[in-house]
């Protein structure tokens, strides 16, 4: 067996290019979170690289995974973007989510991996994952139409926005279904590229300017369809004005957290879903390589690595980390099992983090391009939650299961707010906490779920 296909860690120069290719597979999803939420993409690259190296150190270089931006934590990042919290405050909450992982890893160390299944069975995690996608659905629709994520203002004219969102969405879908080999692993990147190219074409041909004039002509008392337009909206979708001012080499725009207990209570319950998904990710990469990573290096150590990587990322203003299924797919395709290849991917990410113009180029991507991608992404998150219930053969007609799922979904989606003295619980956090409590206190628990 060659060094590449061996599961033993062996760091060698010749694997550098393969490591860079692994980063390329993850790149579209990695930078998607910062682009959507206003975080510096260079910071996300830096924390992804450092987080992966930390994970490898804690797991003794035994697991060939790459850690980067987690979609599960988009709701709190959007809350900060929309002014509900400050960015430094929400970073405090995200750092606490990493500590939650660390606490879970300690509990698993003492009580065994079955503890996670008893506390967070599919009947809880499935609906909570569904909530993440459904609560974010309006954000995707608004951005695909050319509005800000909360729908409060027009950022782009509606017609060109929906054209490029449609192209981005269609390309992502087609590549996912028809792509071969490496292409099939980067549908998001292909969708972004197609949407971006379409926007450039609309600008060059003057169609953007014509549709902008038509759009503005429909304004009534300064508003279009009852929504004001952004004062900086102009006749082009892509402007390279700010790119020229970006230096080639620059420090990432690190942001340090400030204490915010409300943000902690808002974020930590959301961490329930990705925590249990981490268990599934470790099982998945183990099935690809033929190794039992739950036993060696142990799920307690992989979760500890994930938690510390997430907390440290948030301490410098980066998005929380998670294991990337795209990269696991690339590992399966190439059979490149040597964990040192992920070290090269991490090093490449860290080096790219100091290329100032890269962040500037990513900032030129029009909002509707990302909106088109999110139409699929947030729906896919919902389907993953539903799939969790299906794979676990949860009988939703059984009264206890129906009650838990129904109350999680309605309280999470219906706008219920519960004041607990120090803060208000709502949305995903409220649904998650209610789900955990109901699962623990309701009689008639399915024996299959607690085994």
C-alpha positions as CSV (number, residue, x, y, z in Angstrom):
1,X,0.0,0.0,0.0
2,X,1.4,3.5,-0.9
3,X,1.9,6.2,1.7
4,X,-1.2,8.1,0.3
5,X,-3.5,5.1,0.8
6,X,-2.1,4.2,4.2
7,X,-4.1,5.3,7.3
8,X,-0.8,5.9,9.1
9,X,0.3,9.5,9.5
10,X,3.2,10.3,7.3
11,X,4.1,14.0,6.5
12,X,5.9,14.4,3.2
13,X,6.5,17.2,0.7
14,X,5.1,15.3,-2.3
15,X,1.6,15.3,-0.7
16,X,1.4,19.1,-0.6
17,X,-0.6,19.4,-3.9
18,X,-3.0,16.7,-2.9
19,X,-3.6,18.6,0.4
20,X,-4.2,21.8,-1.6
21,X,-6.8,19.9,-3.7
22,X,-8.6,18.8,-0.5
23,X,-8.9,22.5,0.5
24,X,-10.2,23.3,-2.9
25,X,-13.0,20.7,-2.4
26,X,-14.0,22.4,0.9
27,X,-13.4,26.0,-0.3
28,X,-16.9,26.8,-1.6
29,X,-18.6,25.8,1.7
30,X,-15.7,27.1,3.8
31,X,-16.1,30.7,2.6
32,X,-19.8,30.5,2.2
33,X,-20.5,31.1,5.9
34,X,-18.3,34.2,6.2
35,X,-19.6,35.7,2.9
36,X,-23.2,35.2,4.1
37,X,-22.6,36.6,7.6
38,X,-20.1,39.4,7.1
39,X,-17.2,37.7,8.7
40,X,-13.7,38.2,7.1
41,X,-13.2,35.2,4.8
42,X,-9.5,35.4,5.5
43,X,-10.2,34.9,9.2
44,X,-12.3,31.8,8.4
45,X,-9.5,30.4,6.3
46,X,-7.0,30.9,9.1
47,X,-9.2,29.4,11.8
48,X,-10.1,26.4,9.6
49,X,-6.4,25.7,9.1
50,X,-5.5,26.2,12.8
51,X,-8.6,24.3,13.9
52,X,-7.6,21.3,11.8
53,X,-4.1,21.3,13.1
54,X,-5.4,21.4,16.7
55,X,-7.8,18.6,16.0
56,X,-4.9,16.5,14.6
57,X,-2.8,17.2,17.6
58,X,-5.5,16.1,20.0
59,X,-6.4,13.0,18.0
60,X,-2.7,12.1,17.5
61,X,-3.0,12.5,13.7
62,X,-5.1,9.5,13.3
63,X,-8.3,10.8,11.6
64,X,-8.2,12.2,8.0
65,X,-10.7,15.0,8.4
66,X,-10.7,18.8,7.7
67,X,-12.5,21.2,10.0
68,X,-14.0,24.5,8.8
69,X,-17.1,26.8,8.9
70,X,-20.2,25.2,10.3
71,X,-23.6,25.9,8.7
72,X,-25.4,24.9,11.9
73,X,-24.4,28.1,13.6
74,X,-25.7,30.4,10.9
75,X,-28.7,31.6,13.0
76,X,-26.7,33.3,15.7
77,X,-24.3,34.8,13.1
78,X,-27.3,36.2,11.2
79,X,-28.7,37.5,14.5
80,X,-25.5,39.5,15.0
81,X,-25.6,40.7,11.4
82,X,-29.1,42.0,11.9
83,X,-28.2,43.8,15.1
84,X,-29.8,41.5,17.7
85,X,-26.3,40.9,19.1
86,X,-22.9,42.5,18.5
87,X,-20.4,40.4,16.6
88,X,-18.0,40.3,19.6
89,X,-21.0,39.3,21.8
90,X,-22.1,36.4,19.5
91,X,-18.4,35.3,19.4
92,X,-18.6,34.9,23.2
93,X,-21.7,32.6,22.7
94,X,-19.9,30.6,19.9
95,X,-16.9,30.1,22.2
96,X,-19.2,28.8,24.8
97,X,-20.6,26.3,22.3
98,X,-17.1,25.0,21.9
99,X,-16.9,24.6,25.7
100,X,-20.2,22.7,25.5
101,X,-18.5,20.2,23.2
102,X,-15.6,19.9,25.6
103,X,-18.0,19.2,28.5
104,X,-19.7,16.6,26.3
105,X,-16.4,15.0,25.6
106,X,-15.6,14.7,29.3
107,X,-19.0,13.2,30.0
108,X,-18.4,10.6,27.2
109,X,-15.0,9.9,28.7
110,X,-16.7,9.0,32.0
111,X,-20.0,7.5,31.0
112,X,-19.3,6.1,27.5
113,X,-20.5,7.0,24.0
114,X,-24.0,5.7,24.8
115,X,-24.5,8.7,27.0
116,X,-24.9,10.9,23.9
117,X,-27.5,8.7,22.4
118,X,-29.5,8.7,25.7
119,X,-29.4,12.5,26.1
120,X,-29.7,13.4,22.4
121,X,-31.5,10.6,20.5
122,X,-32.8,11.1,16.9
123,X,-36.2,12.1,18.1
124,X,-34.6,15.3,19.5
125,X,-31.8,15.9,17.1
126,X,-33.8,15.3,13.9
127,X,-36.4,18.0,14.5
128,X,-33.8,20.4,15.9
129,X,-31.7,20.1,12.6
130,X,-35.0,20.6,10.7
131,X,-35.6,23.8,12.6
132,X,-32.2,25.2,11.6
133,X,-33.1,24.9,7.9
134,X,-36.7,26.1,8.2
135,X,-35.9,29.1,10.3
136,X,-33.3,30.2,7.8
137,X,-35.5,29.6,4.8
138,X,-36.8,33.2,4.6
139,X,-33.2,34.5,4.6
140,X,-32.4,32.5,1.4
141,X,-35.6,33.7,-0.3
142,X,-34.9,37.3,0.5
143,X,-31.3,37.1,-0.7
144,X,-32.3,35.3,-3.9
145,X,-34.7,38.1,-4.6
146,X,-32.1,40.8,-4.1
147,X,-32.9,41.9,-0.5
148,X,-31.0,41.8,2.7
149,X,-31.3,38.6,4.7
150,X,-34.0,40.1,7.0
151,X,-35.9,41.4,4.0
152,X,-35.6,45.0,5.2
153,X,-34.0,46.6,2.2
154,X,-33.4,46.0,-1.6
155,X,-29.7,45.4,-2.3
156,X,-30.1,44.6,-6.0
157,X,-32.9,45.0,-8.6
158,X,-35.2,42.0,-8.3
159,X,-35.0,40.8,-12.0
160,X,-31.2,40.4,-12.3
161,X,-31.1,39.1,-8.8
162,X,-33.5,36.3,-9.5
163,X,-31.7,35.5,-12.8
164,X,-28.3,35.0,-11.2
165,X,-29.8,33.2,-8.2
166,X,-31.5,30.8,-10.6
167,X,-28.3,30.2,-12.5
168,X,-26.4,29.6,-9.3
169,X,-29.1,27.2,-8.0
170,X,-29.5,25.3,-11.3
171,X,-25.7,24.9,-11.7
172,X,-25.3,23.5,-8.1
173,X,-28.2,21.1,-8.6
174,X,-26.9,19.9,-12.0
175,X,-23.3,19.4,-10.8
176,X,-24.6,17.5,-7.8
177,X,-26.6,15.2,-10.0
178,X,-24.5,14.9,-13.1
179,X,-21.0,15.8,-12.1
180,X,-18.2,13.2,-12.3
181,X,-15.2,12.6,-10.1
182,X,-13.8,15.8,-8.5
183,X,-16.5,18.0,-10.1
184,X,-19.2,16.2,-8.2
185,X,-17.4,17.2,-4.9
186,X,-17.6,20.9,-5.6
187,X,-21.2,21.7,-6.6
188,X,-21.3,24.8,-4.4
189,X,-18.1,26.2,-5.9
190,X,-19.5,25.6,-9.4
191,X,-22.7,27.3,-8.5
192,X,-21.0,30.4,-7.2
193,X,-18.8,30.5,-10.3
194,X,-21.7,30.2,-12.6
195,X,-23.8,32.9,-10.8
196,X,-20.8,35.2,-10.7
197,X,-20.1,34.8,-14.4
198,X,-23.8,35.5,-15.2
199,X,-23.7,38.7,-13.1
200,X,-20.6,39.8,-15.0
201,X,-22.3,39.1,-18.3
202,X,-25.4,41.1,-17.3
203,X,-23.2,44.0,-16.3
204,X,-21.1,44.0,-19.5
205,X,-24.1,43.8,-21.8
206,X,-25.9,46.7,-20.1
207,X,-28.8,44.5,-19.1
208,X,-28.2,45.2,-15.4
209,X,-28.5,48.9,-16.0
210,X,-31.7,48.5,-18.0
211,X,-33.3,46.3,-15.4
212,X,-32.2,48.7,-12.7
213,X,-33.9,51.6,-14.4
214,X,-37.1,49.6,-14.8
215,X,-37.0,48.5,-11.2
216,X,-36.5,52.0,-9.8
217,X,-39.3,53.3,-12.0
218,X,-41.8,51.2,-10.0
219,X,-40.9,53.1,-6.7
220,X,-43.8,54.6,-4.8
221,X,-42.9,57.2,-2.2
222,X,-39.3,56.0,-2.3
223,X,-40.2,52.3,-1.8
224,X,-40.5,49.3,-4.1
225,X,-43.1,46.7,-3.0
226,X,-43.1,48.5,0.3
227,X,-39.4,48.1,0.8
228,X,-36.8,50.8,0.6
229,X,-33.7,50.4,-1.7
230,X,-30.2,50.6,-0.5
231,X,-28.6,54.1,-1.3
232,X,-25.5,52.4,-2.7
233,X,-27.5,50.3,-5.3
234,X,-26.2,51.2,-8.8
235,X,-26.3,50.0,-12.4
236,X,-23.8,47.1,-11.9
237,X,-24.0,43.9,-9.8
238,X,-20.2,43.6,-9.4
239,X,-17.8,46.4,-8.6
240,X,-14.0,45.9,-8.4
241,X,-13.4,49.4,-6.9
242,X,-12.5,48.1,-3.5
243,X,-10.4,45.2,-4.7
244,X,-7.6,47.5,-6.1
245,X,-7.2,49.0,-2.6
246,X,-6.6,45.6,-1.0
247,X,-2.9,44.7,-0.4
248,X,-1.6,41.4,-1.6
249,X,-0.4,40.5,1.8
250,X,-2.3,41.5,4.9
251,X,-3.3,40.3,8.4
252,X,-6.8,38.8,8.7
253,X,-9.3,41.1,10.4
254,X,-9.3,39.3,13.7
255,X,-12.2,40.2,16.2
256,X,-12.0,39.3,19.8
257,X,-15.2,38.4,21.8
258,X,-16.8,40.4,24.6
259,X,-18.8,38.9,27.5
260,X,-22.5,38.5,26.7
261,X,-24.4,36.0,28.8
262,X,-27.5,36.4,26.6
263,X,-25.6,35.4,23.6
264,X,-24.3,32.3,25.4
265,X,-27.9,31.2,26.3
266,X,-28.9,31.9,22.7
267,X,-26.1,29.9,21.0
268,X,-25.3,26.9,23.3
269,X,-28.7,25.1,22.7
270,X,-28.1,25.3,19.0
271,X,-24.8,23.3,19.5
272,X,-26.9,20.2,20.4
273,X,-27.5,19.3,16.7
274,X,-23.9,19.6,15.4
275,X,-22.6,17.8,18.5
276,X,-24.6,14.7,17.7
277,X,-23.8,15.1,14.0
278,X,-20.1,15.0,14.9
279,X,-20.6,11.4,16.1
280,X,-22.1,10.5,12.7
281,X,-19.2,12.2,10.8
282,X,-16.6,10.2,12.8
283,X,-18.5,7.0,12.0
284,X,-18.7,8.0,8.3
285,X,-15.0,8.7,7.9
286,X,-14.3,5.4,9.8
287,X,-16.4,3.5,7.3
288,X,-14.4,5.0,4.4
289,X,-11.0,4.1,5.8
290,X,-12.0,0.9,7.5
291,X,-10.9,2.2,11.0
292,X,-12.9,2.4,14.2
293,X,-12.2,6.0,15.2
294,X,-14.9,5.9,17.9
295,X,-12.5,3.6,19.8
296,X,-9.2,5.0,18.6
297,X,-8.5,7.8,19.1
298,X,-12.0,7.8,20.7
299,X,-15.1,9.9,20.2
300,X,-14.2,11.7,23.4
301,X,-11.0,13.0,21.8
302,X,-12.5,13.8,18.4
303,X,-15.2,15.9,20.1
304,X,-12.6,17.5,22.4
305,X,-10.6,18.5,19.3
306,X,-13.8,19.9,17.6
307,X,-14.7,21.8,20.7
308,X,-11.3,23.4,21.3
309,X,-11.0,24.3,17.6
310,X,-14.5,25.9,17.7
311,X,-13.7,27.9,20.9
312,X,-10.3,29.1,19.6
313,X,-11.8,30.1,16.2
314,X,-14.5,32.2,17.9
315,X,-11.9,33.8,20.2
316,X,-10.4,35.5,17.1
317,X,-13.6,36.2,15.2
318,X,-13.9,33.1,13.1
319,X,-17.0,30.9,12.5
320,X,-17.3,27.6,14.6
321,X,-15.6,24.6,13.1
322,X,-17.1,21.2,12.0
323,X,-15.9,18.2,10.1
324,X,-16.6,18.5,6.4
325,X,-18.5,15.8,4.6
326,X,-17.3,17.2,1.2
327,X,-13.7,16.4,2.2
328,X,-14.8,13.0,3.5
329,X,-16.2,12.4,0.0
330,X,-12.9,13.4,-1.6
331,X,-11.1,11.0,0.7
332,X,-13.5,8.2,-0.4
333,X,-13.0,9.1,-4.1
334,X,-9.2,9.3,-4.0
335,X,-8.6,6.8,-1.2
336,X,-6.1,9.3,0.2
337,X,-6.3,8.0,3.8
338,X,-3.0,9.5,5.0
339,X,-4.1,12.1,7.7
340,X,-1.0,14.1,6.9
341,X,-2.7,15.2,3.7
342,X,-5.1,17.2,5.9
343,X,-2.1,18.8,7.5
344,X,-1.2,20.1,4.0
345,X,-4.8,21.3,3.5
346,X,-4.6,23.2,6.8
347,X,-1.2,24.8,6.0
348,X,-2.6,25.9,2.6
349,X,-5.6,27.5,4.3
350,X,-3.4,29.4,6.7
351,X,-1.2,30.7,4.0
352,X,-4.2,31.9,1.9
353,X,-5.5,33.7,4.9
354,X,-2.8,36.3,4.6
355,X,-3.6,37.1,0.9
356,X,-5.5,40.3,1.3
357,X,-6.9,40.4,-2.3
358,X,-8.5,37.0,-1.8
359,X,-10.9,38.4,0.8
360,X,-11.5,41.5,-1.4
361,X,-12.4,39.3,-4.4
362,X,-14.8,37.2,-2.4
363,X,-16.5,40.4,-1.2
364,X,-17.5,41.2,-4.8
365,X,-19.8,38.2,-5.0
366,X,-23.3,39.6,-5.4
367,X,-25.8,38.7,-2.6
368,X,-28.3,36.9,-5.0
369,X,-25.6,34.4,-6.0
370,X,-25.4,33.3,-2.4
371,X,-29.1,33.4,-2.1
372,X,-29.5,30.9,-4.9
373,X,-27.1,28.6,-3.2
374,X,-28.9,28.9,0.1
375,X,-32.2,28.0,-1.4
376,X,-30.8,24.5,-1.8
377,X,-28.5,24.5,1.3
378,X,-31.1,25.4,3.9
379,X,-33.6,23.0,2.3
380,X,-30.9,20.3,2.4
381,X,-30.4,21.0,6.2
382,X,-34.1,20.4,6.7
383,X,-34.0,17.2,4.8
384,X,-31.0,16.0,6.8
385,X,-33.0,16.4,9.9
386,X,-35.9,14.5,8.4
387,X,-33.4,11.8,7.2
388,X,-32.2,11.5,10.8
389,X,-35.7,10.4,11.8
390,X,-36.1,8.1,8.8
391,X,-32.7,6.3,9.2
392,X,-33.4,5.7,12.9
393,X,-36.9,4.3,12.1
394,X,-38.6,6.6,14.4
395,X,-42.4,5.9,14.4
396,X,-43.9,9.4,14.2
397,X,-47.4,7.9,14.7
398,X,-46.4,6.7,18.2
399,X,-47.9,9.2,20.6
400,X,-44.7,10.0,22.5
401,X,-42.7,10.6,19.4
402,X,-45.4,12.7,17.8
403,X,-45.7,14.9,20.9
404,X,-41.9,15.6,21.1
405,X,-41.6,16.4,17.4
406,X,-44.7,18.5,17.3
407,X,-43.8,20.6,20.3
408,X,-40.2,21.2,19.1
409,X,-41.4,22.3,15.7
410,X,-44.3,24.5,16.8
411,X,-42.4,26.3,19.6
412,X,-39.3,26.7,17.4
413,X,-41.1,28.0,14.3
414,X,-44.1,29.7,15.9
415,X,-42.3,32.6,17.5
416,X,-42.8,31.5,21.1
417,X,-40.5,33.4,23.5
418,X,-39.8,32.1,27.0
419,X,-38.3,34.5,29.5
420,X,-36.0,32.6,31.9
421,X,-35.0,35.6,34.0
422,X,-31.7,36.4,32.5
423,X,-32.7,36.2,28.8
424,X,-35.3,35.2,26.4
425,X,-35.3,31.7,24.9
426,X,-36.8,31.3,21.4
427,X,-36.3,29.6,18.0
428,X,-33.9,26.8,17.7
429,X,-32.6,27.2,21.2
430,X,-36.0,27.0,22.8
431,X,-37.0,24.0,20.6
432,X,-33.8,22.1,21.4
433,X,-34.2,22.6,25.2
434,X,-37.8,21.6,25.2
435,X,-37.0,18.5,23.1
436,X,-34.3,17.4,25.5
437,X,-36.6,17.9,28.5
438,X,-39.6,16.1,26.9
439,X,-37.4,13.2,25.9
440,X,-36.2,12.8,29.5
441,X,-39.5,13.2,31.3
442,X,-42.2,11.7,29.0
443,X,-43.0,8.0,29.8
444,X,-42.8,5.2,27.3
445,X,-39.3,5.9,25.9
446,X,-38.5,3.6,23.0
447,X,-36.0,1.0,24.2
448,X,-34.2,1.2,20.8
449,X,-33.3,4.8,21.4
450,X,-31.6,4.3,24.7
451,X,-29.7,1.1,23.9
